[in-house]
C-alpha cells in the first residue's frame, strides 16, 4: 500500500511539474504598428489589462481579461466595450467581428497581429 501511494504521489508531482512548464504566461505588452499609428495591449499577471488604442486617443481601455481556449477577451471596467483576440504563437490576432466597434483612432483592423 505504501508503494502504491509513493508511486501515485510521484506521478502527480511529475505531472504538476510538466504542466507548469508548458503553461505560457500571457502577461506582457503586445504592440501593433509604429509611431502615431501604434496600438498597445498590456496584460498583467492579476488578470487586468491596459489597451492604448492610439497615441492620439484620450481613452485608455482598462479592465479584466479572460482566456477561453485560444480566445482572449478584454472587457473594459466601465462595462461598455469588449475586444477579442485569437492567441497564436506569434502574438495576438484581433477579431473585429467579435469586438466592439469603437477603436479610439486605432489603425488596426480585423486580423491585425499584436506581438
N, CA, C and O atoms as a GROMACS GRO file, in nm:
protein
  460
    1UNK      N    1   0.082  -0.120   0.000
    1UNK     CA    2   0.000   0.000   0.000
    1UNK      C    3   0.086   0.126   0.000
    1UNK      O    4   0.056   0.224  -0.068
    2UNK      N    5   0.195   0.121   0.077
    2UNK     CA    6   0.285   0.235   0.085
    2UNK      C    7   0.352   0.260  -0.050
    2UNK      O    8   0.373   0.375  -0.088
    3UNK      N    9   0.385   0.152  -0.123
    3UNK     CA   10   0.448   0.166  -0.254
    3UNK      C   11   0.352   0.229  -0.355
    3UNK      O   12   0.391   0.313  -0.435
    4UNK      N   13   0.226   0.189  -0.349
    4UNK     CA   14   0.126   0.244  -0.441
    4UNK      C   15   0.109   0.394  -0.416
    4UNK      O   16   0.101   0.472  -0.510
    5UNK      N   17   0.103   0.432  -0.290
    5UNK     CA   18   0.091   0.573  -0.254
    5UNK      C   19   0.212   0.650  -0.304
    5UNK      O   20   0.196   0.759  -0.359
    6UNK      N   21   0.330   0.598  -0.284
    6UNK     CA   22   0.454   0.664  -0.327
    6UNK      C   23   0.458   0.679  -0.479
    6UNK      O   24   0.498   0.784  -0.530
    7UNK      N   25   0.418   0.577  -0.552
    7UNK     CA   26   0.415   0.582  -0.699
    7UNK      C   27   0.313   0.686  -0.746
    7UNK      O   28   0.341   0.766  -0.835
    8UNK      N   29   0.194   0.685  -0.685
    8UNK     CA   30   0.090   0.782  -0.723
    8UNK      C   31   0.135   0.925  -0.694
    8UNK      O   32   0.113   1.014  -0.776
    9UNK      N   33   0.197   0.947  -0.580
    9UNK     CA   34   0.246   1.080  -0.544
    9UNK      C   35   0.354   1.126  -0.642
    9UNK      O   36   0.357   1.243  -0.681
   10UNK      N   37   0.442   1.036  -0.681
   10UNK     CA   38   0.548   1.069  -0.776
   10UNK      C   39   0.489   1.106  -0.912
   10UNK      O   40   0.531   1.203  -0.974
   11UNK      N   41   0.392   1.029  -0.958
   11UNK     CA   42   0.327   1.058  -1.086
   11UNK      C   43   0.258   1.194  -1.082
   11UNK      O   44   0.269   1.271  -1.178
   12UNK      N   45   0.188   1.225  -0.973
   12UNK     CA   46   0.122   1.355  -0.960
   12UNK      C   47   0.223   1.469  -0.959
   12UNK      O   48   0.198   1.574  -1.019
   13UNK      N   49   0.334   1.451  -0.891
   13UNK     CA   50   0.437   1.554  -0.885
   13UNK      C   51   0.497   1.580  -1.023
   13UNK      O   52   0.514   1.695  -1.064
   14UNK      N   53   0.529   1.473  -1.095
   14UNK     CA   54   0.586   1.488  -1.229
   14UNK      C   55   0.486   1.555  -1.322
   14UNK      O   56   0.523   1.640  -1.403
   15UNK      N   57   0.359   1.518  -1.312
   15UNK     CA   58   0.254   1.579  -1.395
   15UNK      C   59   0.241   1.727  -1.365
   15UNK      O   60   0.230   1.808  -1.457
   16UNK      N   61   0.242   1.763  -1.238
   16UNK     CA   62   0.230   1.904  -1.199
   16UNK      C   63   0.349   1.985  -1.252
   16UNK      O   64   0.330   2.097  -1.300
   17UNK      N   65   0.468   1.931  -1.243
   17UNK     CA   66   0.587   2.000  -1.293
   17UNK      C   67   0.578   2.016  -1.445
   17UNK      O   68   0.606   2.123  -1.498
   18UNK      N   69   0.540   1.909  -1.514
   18UNK     CA   70   0.530   1.913  -1.660
   18UNK      C   71   0.426   2.016  -1.705
   18UNK      O   72   0.451   2.092  -1.798
   19UNK      N   73   0.311   2.020  -1.640
   19UNK     CA   74   0.204   2.113  -1.678
   19UNK      C   75   0.246   2.258  -1.654
   19UNK      O   76   0.216   2.345  -1.735
   20UNK      N   77   0.313   2.284  -1.543
   20UNK     CA   78   0.352   2.421  -1.513
   20UNK      C   79   0.461   2.470  -1.607
   20UNK      O   80   0.470   2.590  -1.633
   21UNK      N   81   0.543   2.380  -1.658
   21UNK     CA   82   0.649   2.419  -1.752
   21UNK      C   83   0.591   2.453  -1.888
   21UNK      O   84   0.644   2.540  -1.957
   22UNK      N   85   0.484   2.387  -1.928
   22UNK     CA   86   0.426   2.408  -2.060
   22UNK      C   87   0.326   2.523  -2.064
   22UNK      O   88   0.289   2.567  -2.173
   23UNK      N   89   0.282   2.571  -1.952
   23UNK     CA   90   0.184   2.678  -1.950
   23UNK      C   91   0.254   2.812  -1.969
   23UNK      O   92   0.329   2.857  -1.882
   24UNK      N   93   0.230   2.875  -2.082
   24UNK     CA   94   0.294   3.001  -2.115
   24UNK      C   95   0.211   3.116  -2.060
   24UNK      O   96   0.090   3.122  -2.080
   25UNK      N   97   0.276   3.204  -1.992
   25UNK     CA   98   0.208   3.321  -1.938
   25UNK      C   99   0.181   3.420  -2.051
   25UNK      O  100   0.266   3.441  -2.137
   26UNK      N  101   0.065   3.480  -2.050
   26UNK     CA  102   0.030   3.581  -2.150
   26UNK      C  103   0.072   3.721  -2.106
   26UNK      O  104   0.065   3.815  -2.185
   27UNK      N  105   0.116   3.735  -1.982
   27UNK     CA  106   0.148   3.868  -1.932
   27UNK      C  107   0.260   3.930  -2.015
   27UNK      O  108   0.355   3.862  -2.056
   28UNK      N  109   0.247   4.059  -2.037
   28UNK     CA  110   0.344   4.132  -2.117
   28UNK      C  111   0.273   4.236  -2.202
   28UNK      O  112   0.152   4.254  -2.191
   29UNK      N  113   0.351   4.303  -2.287
   29UNK     CA  114   0.297   4.407  -2.374
   29UNK      C  115   0.306   4.363  -2.519
   29UNK      O  116   0.410   4.317  -2.565
   30UNK      N  117   0.195   4.377  -2.590
   30UNK     CA  118   0.184   4.340  -2.731
   30UNK      C  119   0.156   4.467  -2.811
   30UNK      O  120   0.068   4.545  -2.774
   31UNK      N  121   0.230   4.488  -2.919
   31UNK     CA  122   0.216   4.611  -2.996
   31UNK      C  123   0.180   4.583  -3.141
   31UNK      O  124   0.209   4.477  -3.196
   32UNK      N  125   0.114   4.682  -3.199
   32UNK     CA  126   0.082   4.681  -3.342
   32UNK      C  127   0.120   4.817  -3.397
   32UNK      O  128   0.087   4.920  -3.337
   33UNK      N  129   0.187   4.820  -3.510
   33UNK     CA  130   0.221   4.945  -3.577
   33UNK      C  131   0.335   5.019  -3.509
   33UNK      O  132   0.398   4.970  -3.415
   34UNK      N  133   0.359   5.141  -3.561
   34UNK     CA  134   0.467   5.225  -3.509
   34UNK      C  135   0.423   5.370  -3.500
   34UNK      O  136   0.332   5.412  -3.572
   35UNK      N  137   0.487   5.444  -3.413
   35UNK     CA  138   0.463   5.588  -3.402
   35UNK      C  139   0.318   5.622  -3.376
   35UNK      O  140   0.254   5.564  -3.288
   36UNK      N  141   0.266   5.720  -3.453
   36UNK     CA  142   0.129   5.768  -3.436
   36UNK      C  143   0.028   5.658  -3.470
   36UNK      O  144  -0.086   5.663  -3.424
   37UNK      N  145   0.069   5.561  -3.549
   37UNK     CA  146  -0.020   5.452  -3.588
   37UNK      C  147  -0.006   5.328  -3.500
   37UNK      O  148  -0.046   5.218  -3.540
   38UNK      N  149   0.051   5.344  -3.383
   38UNK     CA  150   0.073   5.227  -3.297
   38UNK      C  151  -0.040   5.207  -3.197
   38UNK      O  152  -0.111   5.300  -3.160
   39UNK      N  153  -0.055   5.083  -3.157
   39UNK     CA  154  -0.151   5.044  -3.053
   39UNK      C  155  -0.079   4.945  -2.961
   39UNK      O  156   0.016   4.879  -3.002
   40UNK      N  157  -0.126   4.935  -2.837
   40UNK     CA  158  -0.054   4.853  -2.740
   40UNK      C  159  -0.152   4.791  -2.640
   40UNK      O  160  -0.237   4.859  -2.584
   41UNK      N  161  -0.137   4.660  -2.620
   41UNK     CA  162  -0.215   4.588  -2.519
   41UNK      C  163  -0.118   4.534  -2.415
   41UNK      O  164  -0.024   4.462  -2.448
   42UNK      N  165  -0.141   4.568  -2.289
   42UNK     CA  166  -0.059   4.516  -2.180
   42UNK      C  167  -0.147   4.426  -2.094
   42UNK      O  168  -0.250   4.469  -2.042
   43UNK      N  169  -0.103   4.300  -2.079
   43UNK     CA  170  -0.173   4.203  -1.995
   43UNK      C  171  -0.093   4.182  -1.868
   43UNK      O  172   0.027   4.155  -1.874
   44UNK      N  173  -0.157   4.194  -1.755
   44UNK     CA  174  -0.091   4.180  -1.625
   44UNK      C  175  -0.122   4.044  -1.563
   44UNK      O  176  -0.225   3.983  -1.593
   45UNK      N  177  -0.033   3.996  -1.477
   45UNK     CA  178  -0.048   3.867  -1.410
   45UNK      C  179  -0.178   3.855  -1.332
   45UNK      O  180  -0.232   3.746  -1.318
   46UNK      N  181  -0.229   3.968  -1.281
   46UNK     CA  182  -0.351   3.964  -1.198
   46UNK      C  183  -0.479   3.959  -1.279
   46UNK      O  184  -0.588   3.965  -1.223
   47UNK      N  185  -0.467   3.949  -1.414
   47UNK     CA  186  -0.586   3.941  -1.499
   47UNK      C  187  -0.637   4.075  -1.547
   47UNK      O  188  -0.741   4.082  -1.611
   48UNK      N  189  -0.565   4.182  -1.516
   48UNK     CA  190  -0.606   4.314  -1.563
   48UNK      C  191  -0.532   4.348  -1.693
   48UNK      O  192  -0.431   4.285  -1.726
   49UNK      N  193  -0.584   4.446  -1.765
   49UNK     CA  194  -0.520   4.489  -1.889
   49UNK      C  195  -0.528   4.640  -1.905
   49UNK      O  196  -0.608   4.707  -1.840
   50UNK      N  197  -0.443   4.692  -1.994
   50UNK     CA  198  -0.448   4.829  -2.042
   50UNK      C  199  -0.441   4.822  -2.194
   50UNK      O  200  -0.355   4.753  -2.248
   51UNK      N  201  -0.528   4.894  -2.262
   51UNK     CA  202  -0.532   4.894  -2.407
   51UNK      C  203  -0.517   5.038  -2.453
   51UNK      O  204  -0.609   5.118  -2.440
   52UNK      N  205  -0.399   5.071  -2.508
   52UNK     CA  206  -0.375   5.202  -2.567
   52UNK      C  207  -0.407   5.188  -2.716
   52UNK      O  208  -0.330   5.129  -2.791
   53UNK      N  209  -0.520   5.241  -2.757
   53UNK     CA  210  -0.566   5.225  -2.894
   53UNK      C  211  -0.483   5.306  -2.992
   53UNK      O  212  -0.454   5.261  -3.103
   54UNK      N  213  -0.443   5.426  -2.950
   54UNK     CA  214  -0.366   5.516  -3.034
   54UNK      C  215  -0.301   5.621  -2.945
   54UNK      O  216  -0.358   5.660  -2.844
   55UNK      N  217  -0.182   5.668  -2.982
   55UNK     CA  218  -0.120   5.775  -2.904
   55UNK      C  219  -0.200   5.905  -2.906
   55UNK      O  220  -0.181   5.991  -2.819
   56UNK      N  221  -0.289   5.922  -3.004
   56UNK     CA  222  -0.368   6.045  -3.011
   56UNK      C  223  -0.505   6.032  -2.944
   56UNK      O  224  -0.584   6.126  -2.944
   57UNK      N  225  -0.534   5.916  -2.888
   57UNK     CA  226  -0.662   5.894  -2.822
   57UNK      C  227  -0.653   5.930  -2.675
   57UNK      O  228  -0.553   5.902  -2.609
   58UNK      N  229  -0.758   5.992  -2.624
   58UNK     CA  230  -0.762   6.024  -2.481
   58UNK      C  231  -0.822   5.908  -2.400
   58UNK      O  232  -0.818   5.911  -2.277
   59UNK      N  233  -0.877   5.807  -2.469
   59UNK     CA  234  -0.938   5.694  -2.399
   59UNK      C  235  -0.835   5.584  -2.376
   59UNK      O  236  -0.766   5.542  -2.469
   60UNK      N  237  -0.824   5.539  -2.253
   60UNK     CA  238  -0.737   5.426  -2.218
   60UNK      C  239  -0.828   5.313  -2.173
   60UNK      O  240  -0.896   5.324  -2.071
   61UNK      N  241  -0.828   5.204  -2.249
   61UNK     CA  242  -0.909   5.089  -2.212
   61UNK      C  243  -0.843   5.014  -2.098
   61UNK      O  244  -0.729   4.968  -2.110
   62UNK      N  245  -0.913   5.000  -1.988
   62UNK     CA  246  -0.864   4.923  -1.873
   62UNK      C  247  -0.976   4.831  -1.826
   62UNK      O  248  -1.094   4.862  -1.842
   63UNK      N  249  -0.938   4.719  -1.769
   63UNK     CA  250  -1.037   4.625  -1.717
   63UNK      C  251  -0.974   4.491  -1.691
   63UNK      O  252  -0.856   4.482  -1.658
   64UNK      N  253  -1.053   4.385  -1.706
   64UNK     CA  254  -1.008   4.248  -1.682
   64UNK      C  255  -1.014   4.168  -1.811
   64UNK      O  256  -1.097   4.196  -1.898
   65UNK      N  257  -0.926   4.070  -1.823
   65UNK     CA  258  -0.929   3.983  -1.939
   65UNK      C  259  -0.957   3.840  -1.896
   65UNK      O  260  -0.928   3.800  -1.784
   66UNK      N  261  -1.014   3.764  -1.991
   66UNK     CA  262  -1.038   3.622  -1.970
   66UNK      C  263  -0.983   3.546  -2.090
   66UNK      O  264  -0.972   3.600  -2.200
   67UNK      N  265  -0.948   3.420  -2.066
   67UNK     CA  266  -0.899   3.333  -2.172
   67UNK      C  267  -0.987   3.209  -2.176
   67UNK      O  268  -1.013   3.147  -2.073
   68UNK      N  269  -1.033   3.175  -2.296
   68UNK     CA  270  -1.111   3.054  -2.316
   68UNK      C  271  -1.054   2.986  -2.441
   68UNK      O  272  -1.077   3.032  -2.553
   69UNK      N  273  -0.982   2.878  -2.422
   69UNK     CA  274  -0.915   2.812  -2.534
   69UNK      C  275  -0.810   2.905  -2.591
   69UNK      O  276  -0.718   2.947  -2.521
   70UNK      N  277  -0.823   2.937  -2.720
   70UNK     CA  278  -0.727   3.028  -2.783
   70UNK      C  279  -0.786   3.169  -2.799
   70UNK      O  280  -0.736   3.248  -2.879
   71UNK      N  281  -0.892   3.200  -2.725
   71UNK     CA  282  -0.958   3.331  -2.734
   71UNK      C  283  -0.931   3.414  -2.609
   71UNK      O  284  -0.955   3.370  -2.497
   72UNK      N  285  -0.881   3.533  -2.632
   72UNK     CA  286  -0.856   3.630  -2.526
   72UNK      C  287  -0.962   3.739  -2.538
   72UNK      O  288  -0.978   3.798  -2.645
   73UNK      N  289  -1.033   3.766  -2.430
   73UNK     CA  290  -1.135   3.870  -2.431
   73UNK      C  291  -1.100   3.976  -2.328
   73UNK      O  292  -1.079   3.946  -2.210
   74UNK      N  293  -1.094   4.101  -2.373
   74UNK     CA  294  -1.070   4.216  -2.286
   74UNK      C  295  -1.204   4.284  -2.264
   74UNK      O  296  -1.271   4.322  -2.360
   75UNK      N  297  -1.244   4.301  -2.138
   75UNK     CA  298  -1.368   4.371  -2.105
   75UNK      C  299  -1.334   4.494  -2.022
   75UNK      O  300  -1.273   4.484  -1.916
   76UNK      N  301  -1.374   4.610  -2.072
   76UNK     CA  302  -1.340   4.734  -2.002
   76UNK      C  303  -1.416   4.744  -1.870
   76UNK      O  304  -1.527   4.693  -1.856
   77UNK      N  305  -1.354   4.811  -1.775
   77UNK     CA  306  -1.413   4.819  -1.640
   77UNK      C  307  -1.542   4.899  -1.638
   77UNK      O  308  -1.622   4.884  -1.545
   78UNK      N  309  -1.565   4.984  -1.738
   78UNK     CA  310  -1.691   5.058  -1.743
   78UNK      C  311  -1.805   4.973  -1.800
   78UNK      O  312  -1.919   5.017  -1.803
   79UNK      N  313  -1.773   4.852  -1.847
   79UNK     CA  314  -1.872   4.759  -1.898
   79UNK      C  315  -1.925   4.792  -2.037
   79UNK      O  316  -2.019   4.727  -2.084
   80UNK      N  317  -1.868   4.891  -2.103
   80UNK     CA  318  -1.921   4.934  -2.232
   80UNK      C  319  -1.856   4.866  -2.352
   80UNK      O  320  -1.918   4.857  -2.458
   81UNK      N  321  -1.733   4.819  -2.338
   81UNK     CA  322  -1.660   4.769  -2.455
   81UNK      C  323  -1.594   4.635  -2.426
   81UNK      O  324  -1.561   4.603  -2.312
   82UNK      N  325  -1.576   4.558  -2.532
   82UNK     CA  326  -1.502   4.432  -2.522
   82UNK      C  327  -1.424   4.412  -2.653
   82UNK      O  328  -1.470   4.450  -2.760
   83UNK      N  329  -1.307   4.352  -2.642
   83UNK     CA  330  -1.220   4.331  -2.756
   83UNK      C  331  -1.168   4.188  -2.750
   83UNK      O  332  -1.125   4.140  -2.645
   84UNK      N  333  -1.175   4.119  -2.864
   84UNK     CA  334  -1.141   3.977  -2.869
   84UNK      C  335  -1.020   3.956  -2.960
   84UNK      O  336  -1.009   4.016  -3.067
   85UNK      N  337  -0.931   3.868  -2.914
   85UNK     CA  338  -0.811   3.832  -2.990
   85UNK      C  339  -0.799   3.681  -2.992
   85UNK      O  340  -0.844   3.612  -2.900
   86UNK      N  341  -0.738   3.630  -3.096
   86UNK     CA  342  -0.701   3.488  -3.102
   86UNK      C  343  -0.556   3.479  -3.060
   86UNK      O  344  -0.472   3.553  -3.110
   87UNK      N  345  -0.526   3.389  -2.967
   87UNK     CA  346  -0.390   3.371  -2.917
   87UNK      C  347  -0.316   3.276  -3.012
   87UNK      O  348  -0.361   3.165  -3.038
   88UNK      N  349  -0.202   3.322  -3.064
   88UNK     CA  350  -0.120   3.239  -3.153
   88UNK      C  351   0.023   3.237  -3.100
   88UNK      O  352   0.056   3.310  -3.006
   89UNK      N  353   0.107   3.154  -3.159
   89UNK     CA  354   0.248   3.152  -3.121
   89UNK      C  355   0.317   3.284  -3.155
   89UNK      O  356   0.417   3.319  -3.093
   90UNK      N  357   0.264   3.356  -3.254
   90UNK     CA  358   0.323   3.483  -3.298
   90UNK      C  359   0.276   3.603  -3.217
   90UNK      O  360   0.341   3.707  -3.219
   91UNK      N  361   0.164   3.590  -3.146
   91UNK     CA  362   0.110   3.701  -3.069
   91UNK      C  363  -0.041   3.694  -3.063
   91UNK      O  364  -0.099   3.585  -3.059
   92UNK      N  365  -0.105   3.811  -3.062
   92UNK     CA  366  -0.250   3.822  -3.051
   92UNK      C  367  -0.306   3.874  -3.182
   92UNK      O  368  -0.261   3.977  -3.233
   93UNK      N  369  -0.404   3.804  -3.237
   93UNK     CA  370  -0.466   3.842  -3.363
   93UNK      C  371  -0.605   3.900  -3.334
   93UNK      O  372  -0.690   3.833  -3.275
   94UNK      N  373  -0.626   4.025  -3.374
   94UNK     CA  374  -0.751   4.096  -3.346
   94UNK      C  375  -0.868   4.037  -3.424
   94UNK      O  376  -0.857   4.012  -3.544
   95UNK      N  377  -0.981   4.016  -3.355
   95UNK     CA  378  -1.104   3.966  -3.416
   95UNK      C  379  -1.208   4.078  -3.413
   95UNK      O  380  -1.278   4.096  -3.313
   96UNK      N  381  -1.216   4.153  -3.522
   96UNK     CA  382  -1.305   4.270  -3.528
   96UNK      C  383  -1.452   4.231  -3.519
   96UNK      O  384  -1.531   4.302  -3.458
   97UNK      N  385  -1.488   4.119  -3.579
   97UNK     CA  386  -1.629   4.078  -3.579
   97UNK      C  387  -1.682   4.049  -3.439
   97UNK      O  388  -1.800   4.070  -3.412
   98UNK      N  389  -1.596   4.000  -3.351
   98UNK     CA  390  -1.637   3.965  -3.216
   98UNK      C  391  -1.614   4.078  -3.115
   98UNK      O  392  -1.643   4.064  -2.996
   99UNK      N  393  -1.563   4.192  -3.164
   99UNK     CA  394  -1.523   4.302  -3.076
   99UNK      C  395  -1.616   4.423  -3.091
   99UNK      O  396  -1.692   4.434  -3.187
  100UNK      N  397  -1.606   4.512  -2.994
  100UNK     CA  398  -1.678   4.639  -3.002
  100UNK      C  399  -1.626   4.719  -3.122
  100UNK      O  400  -1.510   4.705  -3.161
  101UNK      N  401  -1.712   4.802  -3.179
  101UNK     CA  402  -1.676   4.881  -3.296
  101UNK      C  403  -1.583   4.998  -3.264
  101UNK      O  404  -1.505   5.040  -3.350
  102UNK      N  405  -1.590   5.051  -3.144
  102UNK     CA  406  -1.513   5.170  -3.109
  102UNK      C  407  -1.365   5.136  -3.094
  102UNK      O  408  -1.327   5.057  -3.007
  103UNK      N  409  -1.281   5.196  -3.180
  103UNK     CA  410  -1.137   5.168  -3.177
  103UNK      C  411  -1.055   5.290  -3.138
  103UNK      O  412  -0.932   5.282  -3.138
  104UNK      N  413  -1.117   5.400  -3.104
  104UNK     CA  414  -1.049   5.516  -3.049
  104UNK      C  415  -0.927   5.558  -3.130
  104UNK      O  416  -0.818   5.571  -3.074
  105UNK      N  417  -0.943   5.578  -3.259
  105UNK     CA  418  -0.838   5.620  -3.353
  105UNK      C  419  -0.732   5.513  -3.379
  105UNK      O  420  -0.630   5.541  -3.441
  106UNK      N  421  -0.756   5.392  -3.332
  106UNK     CA  422  -0.661   5.283  -3.359
  106UNK      C  423  -0.661   5.251  -3.508
  106UNK      O  424  -0.766   5.248  -3.572
  107UNK      N  425  -0.544   5.226  -3.564
  107UNK     CA  426  -0.528   5.198  -3.707
  107UNK      C  427  -0.528   5.049  -3.738
  107UNK      O  428  -0.496   5.010  -3.850
  108UNK      N  429  -0.563   4.965  -3.643
  108UNK     CA  430  -0.563   4.821  -3.664
  108UNK      C  431  -0.701   4.776  -3.713
  108UNK      O  432  -0.802   4.841  -3.688
  109UNK      N  433  -0.702   4.664  -3.784
  109UNK     CA  434  -0.825   4.609  -3.840
  109UNK      C  435  -0.831   4.460  -3.809
  109UNK      O  436  -0.742   4.406  -3.743
  110UNK      N  437  -0.936   4.396  -3.857
  110UNK     CA  438  -0.951   4.252  -3.838
  110UNK      C  439  -0.826   4.178  -3.887
  110UNK      O  440  -0.778   4.204  -3.998
  111UNK      N  441  -0.776   4.088  -3.805
  111UNK     CA  442  -0.658   4.010  -3.841
  111UNK      C  443  -0.525   4.075  -3.807
  111UNK      O  444  -0.420   4.017  -3.833
  112UNK      N  445  -0.528   4.194  -3.749
  112UNK     CA  446  -0.404   4.263  -3.712
  112UNK      C  447  -0.330   4.184  -3.604
  112UNK      O  448  -0.391   4.137  -3.508
  113UNK      N  449  -0.201   4.170  -3.621
  113UNK     CA  450  -0.118   4.094  -3.527
  113UNK      C  451  -0.051   4.188  -3.429
  113UNK      O  452   0.026   4.277  -3.468
  114UNK      N  453  -0.080   4.168  -3.301
  114UNK     CA  454  -0.012   4.239  -3.193
  114UNK      C  455   0.094   4.142  -3.140
  114UNK      O  456   0.061   4.033  -3.094
  115UNK      N  457   0.220   4.182  -3.147
  115UNK     CA  458   0.326   4.092  -3.096
  115UNK      C  459   0.428   4.166  -3.013
  115UNK      O  460   0.523   4.106  -2.963
   0.00000   0.00000   0.00000
